[in-house]
């Protein structure tokens, strides 16, 4: 914050509305968020440690049974699923910290400084993207040590890495909209119940055929399942067009639906 204040002190007389100020202020605030998250044990725990331990646990406990059931490694479902779970868990932790910054008056302090108004939200988008990408790489590294491999080429691998970022940013938009409108951190944390249900009832946890027939349509079409299926096709093989299209529709739909409430709520929270 000291760096941002020093910069804004040198750029008065309305220059905070310029594109150059937007870029500079966004970079400074992105750095601030990343540094704060790396120093926050809860964020590190939910972004890196717990997802990696979850992947190891899934492979140890049910990996052999799934391999016998399907004839292929369970890692091609569990690695994509855990990358998505890590993205969602980190978004919830970020939403809790956002609520605390609002309650502590930090957002209001930025509002009265000559800081570009859009830099606050833009920096959070960039920081979330960096966090999700780093967490995805860490989980893939653990999966690689367990036997996970990419079989579809460089382009497919890049798209594979892009899906958790898009999926996580969509969920972060929802969490931000909730966090800036409620004073209760427990409401934001309650979203973890939803993420747990999405995980346990997804095709990344166990194959679709293992679920009761009456719930299979829900499991097959819920957001995490279609993202897992798309990532599995990109890493190993399988139909790609349908799950990838549905993943884009779910993610972009969430962003479009909650972006305006998140923006309005963030602006209102900053002016309290």
C-alpha positions as CSV (number, residue, x, y, z in Angstrom):
1,X,0.0,0.0,0.0
2,X,2.9,2.4,0.7
3,X,4.2,1.9,-2.9
4,X,0.7,2.7,-4.2
5,X,0.4,5.8,-2.1
6,X,3.9,6.9,-3.2
7,X,3.0,6.5,-6.8
8,X,-0.4,8.2,-6.5
9,X,1.3,11.2,-4.7
10,X,3.3,11.8,-7.9
11,X,0.3,11.4,-10.3
12,X,-2.3,13.9,-9.2
13,X,-4.3,16.4,-11.2
14,X,-6.7,13.8,-12.7
15,X,-4.1,11.5,-14.2
16,X,-5.5,8.6,-12.2
17,X,-8.1,8.2,-14.8
18,X,-5.6,7.6,-17.6
19,X,-4.9,4.2,-19.2
20,X,-1.3,4.4,-18.0
21,X,-2.4,4.8,-14.4
22,X,-4.8,1.9,-14.8
23,X,-1.9,-0.3,-15.8
24,X,0.4,0.9,-13.1
25,X,-2.1,0.8,-10.3
26,X,-3.3,-2.6,-11.4
27,X,0.2,-4.0,-11.3
28,X,0.9,-2.6,-7.9
29,X,-2.4,-3.8,-6.4
30,X,-1.9,-7.3,-8.0
31,X,1.5,-7.5,-6.4
32,X,0.0,-6.5,-3.1
33,X,-2.7,-9.2,-3.3
34,X,-0.2,-11.9,-4.3
35,X,2.1,-11.0,-1.5
36,X,-0.7,-11.0,1.0
37,X,-2.0,-14.4,-0.2
38,X,1.5,-16.0,0.0
39,X,1.8,-14.8,3.6
40,X,-1.7,-16.0,4.5
41,X,-1.6,-19.6,5.8
42,X,-5.3,-20.3,5.0
43,X,-4.9,-19.2,1.4
44,X,-1.8,-21.3,0.9
45,X,-3.4,-24.3,2.6
46,X,-6.6,-24.2,0.5
47,X,-4.8,-23.3,-2.8
48,X,-1.8,-25.7,-2.7
49,X,-1.5,-28.0,0.2
50,X,-5.0,-29.4,0.6
51,X,-5.5,-30.0,-3.2
52,X,-2.2,-31.8,-3.5
53,X,-3.0,-34.0,-0.4
54,X,-6.4,-34.6,-1.8
55,X,-5.0,-35.9,-5.1
56,X,-2.6,-38.2,-3.3
57,X,-5.4,-39.5,-1.1
58,X,-7.7,-40.2,-4.0
59,X,-5.1,-42.1,-5.9
60,X,-4.2,-44.1,-2.8
61,X,-7.7,-45.0,-1.7
62,X,-9.8,-45.4,-4.9
63,X,-7.3,-45.2,-7.7
64,X,-6.8,-48.9,-8.0
65,X,-10.6,-49.7,-7.9
66,X,-11.2,-47.1,-10.7
67,X,-8.4,-48.5,-12.7
68,X,-10.0,-52.0,-12.5
69,X,-13.4,-50.6,-13.3
70,X,-12.5,-48.5,-16.3
71,X,-9.2,-50.0,-17.5
72,X,-7.4,-46.6,-17.3
73,X,-5.7,-44.5,-14.7
74,X,-7.9,-42.6,-12.3
75,X,-5.5,-39.7,-12.5
76,X,-7.0,-38.6,-15.8
77,X,-10.2,-37.8,-13.9
78,X,-8.8,-36.9,-10.5
79,X,-6.1,-34.5,-11.6
80,X,-8.5,-32.2,-13.6
81,X,-11.1,-32.4,-10.7
82,X,-8.5,-31.5,-8.1
83,X,-7.2,-28.5,-10.1
84,X,-10.8,-27.2,-10.3
85,X,-11.4,-27.8,-6.5
86,X,-8.2,-25.9,-5.8
87,X,-9.3,-23.0,-7.9
88,X,-12.7,-22.9,-6.2
89,X,-11.3,-23.3,-2.7
90,X,-8.8,-20.5,-3.3
91,X,-11.6,-18.2,-4.6
92,X,-13.5,-18.7,-1.3
93,X,-10.4,-17.9,0.7
94,X,-9.9,-14.8,-1.4
95,X,-13.6,-13.8,-0.8
96,X,-13.1,-14.1,2.9
97,X,-10.0,-11.8,2.8
98,X,-12.0,-9.3,0.6
99,X,-14.7,-9.1,3.2
100,X,-12.1,-8.5,5.9
101,X,-10.5,-5.7,3.9
102,X,-13.9,-4.1,3.5
103,X,-14.7,-4.4,7.2
104,X,-11.2,-3.0,8.1
105,X,-11.8,0.0,5.9
106,X,-8.9,-0.8,3.5
107,X,-11.2,-0.6,0.4
108,X,-12.4,2.8,1.6
109,X,-8.9,4.1,2.0
110,X,-8.1,3.1,-1.6
111,X,-11.2,4.9,-2.7
112,X,-10.2,8.3,-1.3
113,X,-6.7,8.0,-2.9
114,X,-6.1,9.2,-6.5
115,X,-6.2,5.5,-7.6
116,X,-7.8,4.4,-10.8
117,X,-11.3,3.1,-9.8
118,X,-11.1,0.0,-12.0
119,X,-7.7,-1.1,-10.8
120,X,-9.1,-2.7,-7.7
121,X,-11.3,-5.3,-9.5
122,X,-8.9,-5.7,-12.4
123,X,-6.0,-6.5,-10.0
124,X,-8.1,-9.1,-8.3
125,X,-8.9,-10.8,-11.6
126,X,-5.2,-10.9,-12.5
127,X,-4.2,-12.1,-9.0
128,X,-6.8,-14.8,-9.1
129,X,-5.6,-15.9,-12.5
130,X,-2.0,-16.1,-11.3
131,X,-3.0,-18.0,-8.1
132,X,-5.1,-20.5,-10.0
133,X,-2.4,-21.1,-12.6
134,X,0.3,-21.6,-10.0
135,X,-2.0,-24.0,-8.1
136,X,-2.8,-25.9,-11.3
137,X,0.9,-26.4,-12.1
138,X,1.6,-27.6,-8.5
139,X,-1.2,-30.2,-8.7
140,X,-0.1,-31.3,-12.2
141,X,3.4,-31.8,-10.9
142,X,2.1,-34.0,-8.1
143,X,0.0,-35.9,-10.6
144,X,3.0,-36.3,-12.9
145,X,4.9,-37.9,-10.0
146,X,2.0,-40.3,-9.5
147,X,1.8,-41.2,-13.2
148,X,-0.3,-38.6,-14.9
149,X,0.8,-37.7,-18.5
150,X,-0.4,-35.5,-21.4
151,X,-1.0,-37.5,-24.7
152,X,-2.6,-35.0,-27.0
153,X,0.2,-32.5,-27.8
154,X,1.3,-29.0,-26.8
155,X,-1.9,-27.2,-27.9
156,X,-4.2,-29.5,-26.0
157,X,-2.0,-29.1,-22.9
158,X,-2.2,-25.3,-23.1
159,X,-6.0,-25.5,-23.4
160,X,-6.0,-27.9,-20.4
161,X,-4.2,-25.3,-18.3
162,X,-6.6,-22.6,-19.5
163,X,-9.7,-24.4,-18.3
164,X,-9.1,-24.2,-14.5
165,X,-8.2,-20.5,-14.9
166,X,-11.5,-19.7,-16.7
167,X,-13.5,-21.9,-14.4
168,X,-11.9,-20.4,-11.3
169,X,-12.4,-16.8,-12.4
170,X,-16.0,-17.5,-13.1
171,X,-16.5,-18.9,-9.6
172,X,-14.4,-16.0,-8.1
173,X,-16.8,-13.6,-9.7
174,X,-19.7,-15.3,-7.9
175,X,-17.7,-15.3,-4.6
176,X,-16.8,-11.6,-5.0
177,X,-20.5,-10.7,-5.6
178,X,-21.4,-12.5,-2.4
179,X,-18.5,-11.1,-0.4
180,X,-19.1,-7.4,-1.1
181,X,-22.8,-7.6,-0.4
182,X,-22.7,-9.5,2.9
183,X,-21.0,-8.7,6.2
184,X,-20.9,-12.3,7.2
185,X,-17.8,-14.3,6.2
186,X,-19.7,-17.5,7.1
187,X,-21.9,-17.0,4.1
188,X,-18.9,-16.9,1.8
189,X,-17.4,-19.9,3.5
190,X,-20.7,-21.7,3.2
191,X,-20.1,-21.8,-0.6
192,X,-17.6,-24.6,0.2
193,X,-20.5,-26.9,0.8
194,X,-21.5,-26.4,-2.8
195,X,-18.0,-27.0,-4.0
196,X,-17.9,-30.2,-2.0
197,X,-21.2,-31.5,-3.5
198,X,-19.9,-30.6,-7.0
199,X,-16.7,-32.6,-6.3
200,X,-18.4,-35.7,-4.9
201,X,-21.0,-35.8,-7.6
202,X,-18.7,-35.3,-10.6
203,X,-17.2,-37.6,-13.2
204,X,-13.8,-36.8,-11.8
205,X,-14.5,-38.4,-8.5
206,X,-15.7,-41.7,-9.9
207,X,-16.9,-42.7,-13.4
208,X,-20.4,-41.7,-14.4
209,X,-21.6,-45.3,-14.5
210,X,-20.8,-45.7,-10.8
211,X,-23.6,-43.3,-9.9
212,X,-27.3,-44.3,-9.6
213,X,-29.0,-44.0,-12.9
214,X,-31.5,-41.4,-11.7
215,X,-28.8,-38.9,-10.8
216,X,-26.5,-39.5,-13.8
217,X,-28.0,-36.7,-16.0
218,X,-27.3,-34.2,-13.2
219,X,-23.8,-35.5,-12.6
220,X,-23.0,-35.5,-16.3
221,X,-24.1,-32.0,-17.0
222,X,-23.0,-30.1,-13.8
223,X,-20.2,-27.5,-14.3
224,X,-17.4,-29.5,-12.7
225,X,-18.2,-32.7,-14.6
226,X,-18.2,-31.1,-18.0
227,X,-14.9,-29.3,-17.2
228,X,-13.3,-32.5,-16.0
229,X,-14.5,-34.4,-19.1
230,X,-13.1,-31.6,-21.4
231,X,-9.7,-31.7,-19.5
232,X,-9.6,-35.5,-19.6
233,X,-10.2,-35.4,-23.4
234,X,-7.4,-32.9,-23.7
235,X,-5.0,-35.0,-21.7
236,X,-5.9,-38.5,-22.8
237,X,-8.7,-39.0,-25.3
238,X,-12.5,-38.8,-25.6
239,X,-15.2,-36.5,-27.0
240,X,-14.1,-32.9,-26.6
241,X,-16.6,-30.6,-28.4
242,X,-19.6,-31.1,-26.0
243,X,-17.8,-30.8,-22.6
244,X,-15.7,-27.9,-23.8
245,X,-18.7,-26.0,-25.1
246,X,-20.6,-26.6,-21.9
247,X,-17.6,-25.5,-19.9
248,X,-17.4,-22.3,-21.8
249,X,-21.1,-21.7,-21.5
250,X,-21.2,-22.4,-17.7
251,X,-18.1,-20.2,-17.0
252,X,-18.9,-17.3,-19.3
253,X,-22.6,-17.4,-18.1
254,X,-21.5,-17.1,-14.5
255,X,-19.2,-14.2,-15.3
256,X,-21.8,-12.3,-17.3
257,X,-24.5,-12.9,-14.6
258,X,-22.4,-11.9,-11.6
259,X,-19.9,-9.4,-13.0
260,X,-22.3,-6.4,-12.7
261,X,-23.4,-7.2,-9.1
262,X,-19.8,-7.8,-8.2
263,X,-18.8,-4.4,-9.7
264,X,-21.7,-2.5,-8.1
265,X,-21.1,-4.2,-4.7
266,X,-17.3,-3.6,-4.8
267,X,-17.9,0.1,-5.6
268,X,-20.5,0.3,-2.8
269,X,-18.2,-1.5,-0.3
270,X,-15.3,0.9,-1.2
271,X,-17.4,4.0,-0.5
272,X,-18.5,2.8,3.0
